[in-house]
Amino acid sequence: MAGFNGYDQIISSIVAGQCDDYWGVKVSGANTAAGVWHTTWLDSGFPGAGSAPAATPGTVYNGATNGSINFANQSPSQRYGLSVGATATQSMTLWVVDRLVAVSGLSTASTGSKTVSSSAIAGRYTSGAGVQAWLEVTTATTTTAPVVHLLSYTNQAGSTGQVGAQVTFPAAATKLGDMIQLPLQAGDSGVQAVSTLNVDTASSAGAVNLVLLKPLAAIPLVASQWNERDLVLQLAALPRIFDGANLMLMFQNTGTTAPTINFRIFSAYN
Amino acid sequence: MSLSGVASIDAALRAGQFDDYYAEQTVNTNAGQWCSTWQTASSTQFPAKGVAPSSGGTTYNGATAGALNFNNVSPSKRFLYSFGVGNASGMAGPFCIMIYDRLVGVGSVSVASASGAQTVNTPNLPRYTSGVGVQAWLEFTTVTNGNITLSASYTNQSGSSGQTTPSQVTPTQSQNFCAVQLNIAPGDTGFQSVQSVTVSSTTGTAGVCSVILLKPLVCLAIPGIGATATQPGQIEQNYVLGNLVMPRIFDGANLAFLTNGNSSSNWLGNIRTVWG
């Protein structure tokens, strides 16, 4: 039977070499303000930088996409994350997420409905349960902080035409790579796909990607101090890393200085 | 007996199938930068310091001077069980210590000027031969006095040569043996070898480094504990029951340390491995 039925089986798998230890580094950019989330997708390091997604219907991500933190497919075995560790030059909260789908070219420089029509999530989390929708700044905004909301999306139950609440960008001038989470309609717990995004208040300039992602692990970091979380006994989370997972890091900086992040993600499969 | 779970590991320990290595190192740090202890001079250092790799290339194994090494145990397998550090005088943290397997290196690579590709040609990897997960680092043996923009030509984990690392800027180092990790091209997951390093520009006039290929194993966090004799610090991580990563230590492994912190300190500690 695939998967792990106990702690000893995890140890046996490690001893048998059924494990992978991904050590990497990301040299990231500066975020707009303390507390603003920031992507590392386009940052150099190990892995190398990813590319901008396509315009609607966007890019569907898998482990073969350049820029991903990826592990070899092991089906019918199942892979699970056992440990996440990192150190960064700035204090932050670091997330490991599975980047599922993204659509580029959404302008915040004019009000109104923006067509997203995101591609279907493929291979994992297809129900949308737990999947979050974020905006990723690709052209810096200016003059006015945009106000946006999900105008039409499909939720985790397959219901279309859902409408999310408004969110205001953290500043009039948000920087490249900043990320803003999009609220969902009350009662919803995930996103299968996004049809349209509405810009309620426009900036003078600005463009974003819409990204669908699934968070897997979170770890707080004090600057220059390694922290590692055991995902088996310490947190008992054992996040599943599906075949084709396209992992990336995103962080919430406590300041505005660009960080360098060294990290490791250890996984095993059976 | 082979290791198949907690009970078998416990049995292996009780049967004496383990080794403890007591190490003592001096941490010379440059705030926010990694530093290698491979050549750090200290009369109390254990293992004793190593030497820079030769310009023609050095392949590292357990017999290399400076290595933290363990006897071969094949056909058994050896794993890292725990790593703990402390200092009776306290340690001025925070910093972290990485244990890595030092695989190959090429010394005397000049990065003092933008003078074209500097030949490196690292030897074949003795372990992790596919190169998957193998990182490339520059270990400075002559400090730089400016910011250096550089890239490297390498062969990736698939054996494809002619790959080029994205251009990156190395910061000025104030002391020897600081280390900088090389970026990797999008899509690649490791280095089989490095062929050359090219400096495209520099704001300084000095800098010599070794190109090291290594495989990280664990990192241990040392929080700021205190620097007085009455505040000893002891941090220990168990890699079976505390943080289940149990990194494999292959026969012939040449273990060494990288540190990252804001202050210099001296630490002594114990590395325990178990085999079965």
Boltz contact constraints between the chains, C-beta under 6 A:
constraints:
  - contact:
      token1: [A, 8]
      token2: [B, 5]
      max_distance: 6.0
  - contact:
      token1: [A, 11]
      token2: [B, 5]
      max_distance: 6.0
  - contact:
      token1: [A, 12]
      token2: [B, 4]
      max_distance: 6.0
  - contact:
      token1: [A, 14]
      token2: [B, 246]
      max_distance: 6.0
  - contact:
      token1: [A, 15]
      token2: [B, 3]
      max_distance: 6.0
  - contact:
      token1: [A, 23]
      token2: [B, 216]
      max_distance: 6.0
  - contact:
      token1: [A, 25]
      token2: [B, 181]
      max_distance: 6.0
  - contact:
      token1: [A, 44]
      token2: [B, 166]
      max_distance: 6.0
  - contact:
      token1: [A, 44]
      token2: [B, 183]
      max_distance: 6.0
  - contact:
      token1: [A, 45]
      token2: [B, 183]
      max_distance: 6.0
  - contact:
      token1: [A, 46]
      token2: [B, 184]
      max_distance: 6.0
  - contact:
      token1: [A, 48]
      token2: [B, 184]
      max_distance: 6.0
  - contact:
      token1: [A, 48]
      token2: [B, 185]
      max_distance: 6.0
  - contact:
      token1: [A, 48]
      token2: [B, 186]
      max_distance: 6.0
  - contact:
      token1: [A, 49]
      token2: [B, 186]
      max_distance: 6.0
  - contact:
      token1: [A, 66]
      token2: [B, 186]
      max_distance: 6.0
  - contact:
      token1: [A, 66]
      token2: [B, 187]
      max_distance: 6.0
  - contact:
      token1: [A, 67]
      token2: [B, 186]
      max_distance: 6.0
  - contact:
      token1: [A, 82]
      token2: [B, 244]
      max_distance: 6.0
  - contact:
      token1: [A, 83]
      token2: [B, 243]
      max_distance: 6.0
  - contact:
      token1: [A, 83]
      token2: [B, 245]
      max_distance: 6.0
  - contact:
      token1: [A, 85]
      token2: [B, 219]
      max_distance: 6.0
  - contact:
      token1: [A, 87]
      token2: [B, 96]
      max_distance: 6.0
  - contact:
      token1: [A, 89]
      token2: [B, 32]
      max_distance: 6.0
  - contact:
      token1: [A, 224]
      token2: [B, 94]
      max_distance: 6.0
  - contact:
      token1: [A, 224]
      token2: [B, 261]
      max_distance: 6.0
  - contact:
      token1: [A, 224]
      token2: [B, 262]
      max_distance: 6.0
  - contact:
      token1: [A, 225]
      token2: [B, 94]
      max_distance: 6.0
  - contact:
      token1: [A, 225]
      token2: [B, 221]
      max_distance: 6.0
  - contact:
      token1: [A, 226]
      token2: [B, 96]
      max_distance: 6.0
  - contact:
      token1: [A, 226]
      token2: [B, 219]
      max_distance: 6.0
  - contact:
      token1: [A, 226]
      token2: [B, 221]
      max_distance: 6.0
  - contact:
      token1: [A, 228]
      token2: [B, 243]
      max_distance: 6.0
  - contact:
      token1: [A, 230]
      token2: [B, 243]
      max_distance: 6.0
  - contact:
      token1: [A, 232]
      token2: [B, 244]
      max_distance: 6.0
  - contact:
      token1: [A, 266]
      token2: [B, 245]
      max_distance: 6.0
